[in-house]
Amino acid sequence: MRENMKRLWLALVIGVFLCASVHAREYMGLQPGRSTRADADRVLGKAIGSGPEDGQADYDPADHGVARLTVNFDDRGIIRSINLYPPKAYPRQKMIEWLELEAPDRMQRNADGALEEIYSAQGIILTFVPGDMNQVIQLTHFYAEKPPAAKAVSKTQAPKTQTPAVIAAGKTPYFGVSTVLTDAGEILILQVHMESPAAAAGLQVEDVLLRLGDYRMQPPVTDKAALEKAVQSPPTGTAAPLVFRRRGEKIRRTVTLTALSDSELAARKALTQEQIDLAADFYQRANQPFKAKHYREAASLLEQAYGLDARPRNHAIALGKVYRLLQRYQDAEHILALRARFDDASIVHYSLGRVAMGQQQAAKAIGHFQASIKTLSKDDDGHLDHLWLGIAYLGDKRPADADRHLKKAAALRPKAEDPFYWLGRSAEMQKRWQDARAYYDEYLEMNPQNADRAQDAKRRSEKMALAIKHDDPGYQTGRKMGEALGNALKGLLSD
């Protein structure tokens, strides 16, 4: 009992100081970038010690429900950051909810090698337990100046010819992104390398590059080497204009490229591989909560995998699926539609079809499932694609078209029971009572253990028997049949 009360008290204390710090961009009235050392001493009490860095002071954490509380000052005595160390690690998702954080600007490693997420708009840094980006061990409230905007340049202005800064022999300009050229000719970012100039400039996965230095990349770009040429454009070591599009908004910033030797590039490659491995680890760890139907926890892990490396198809497909199961249909459609702009794989179209069905947009789903069938690989028999195309046709009140694909699904996997249930629904819609009953009975024989669906199939089979006997099922009207079909679709979509 006492331990539970202690945990509750700690959670309440943490929640209080988090909410206080974020809503007013301050902690207990102290504002990084404005408040002074004297203000800190007045609010937090006299410092109890100095940190290992110049300009760092430790304050008594006892009154603040934390294990440690430090404040960093600049050479003028102005607070640069306030660092709070909770008494125990807290889940990242809880921190994000408490602080109402938006997407992080970038990730980096601190001096101790721990990964950090930077939220510049709210002046927050989350520091993670080594090897576990789901657990936060430090929260930093800092003063963040907005990055200077690049000077606007007319779209009709011809690019200037610029002589790059002299680069030492054997050194290569470094930007730090992995991209893909979409079907629409967009240079889409799928990975921002940690501790890179691109990360420092605030670029994120899904941003579309439009300009780097004097090199323009306005869509449609046809040159696959456009980004490589753009990196050669601005001088290294000086701020260069950077323009990109994020969810429809054009953003202008500056970026300073660096020049790396072969050994430095090798070190960057190793760090990028570490980032890839970390993303893969998050993806694997999402399997357990997903199987347990803890979809919010799975989504949190998959979001981290996707944010670290959006290149693997399975990262996007899995995140889209868990969003769909959480009924976050717009988020699911965004992730998958973005993938479809450069990836014509059948699973991408199929996943978009499932999202459309969740949104009860059967006509839209039909197009996606048709595309998934056209792009099937040799290793995929297309059973689910035909099954769901048949179900979509039923939702669009086209039972004859539905029959064709439902029968195809049944033929592809004779031991699968679902096609027979939906063939029964299709026959019922067409008032073919004997066929409907036969399909329902076939379904029941194959899968008597599916309680909800089997109960519905049994009830419908009995009504079909009455319909055959009296040639009048008593519920033939299109309205009632449409309602029944809609309810069945809703039940299926929850799976």
PyMOL commands that set and color helices and strands:
alter all, ss='L'
color gray80, all
select helices_A, chain A and resi 2-23+37-44+62-64+92-99+120-122+197-200+226-231+262-285+287-291+295-308+313-325+329-340+346-358+362-374+383-395+399-412+418-429+433-446+451-470+478-493
alter helices_A, ss='H'
color red, helices_A
select strands_A, chain A and resi 49-50+56-59+68-73+79-85+90-91+106-109+115-119+124-129+132-142+172-174+177-181+187-192+208-212+215-216+239-246+249-256+258-260
alter strands_A, ss='S'
color yellow, strands_A
deselect
rebuild
show_as cartoon
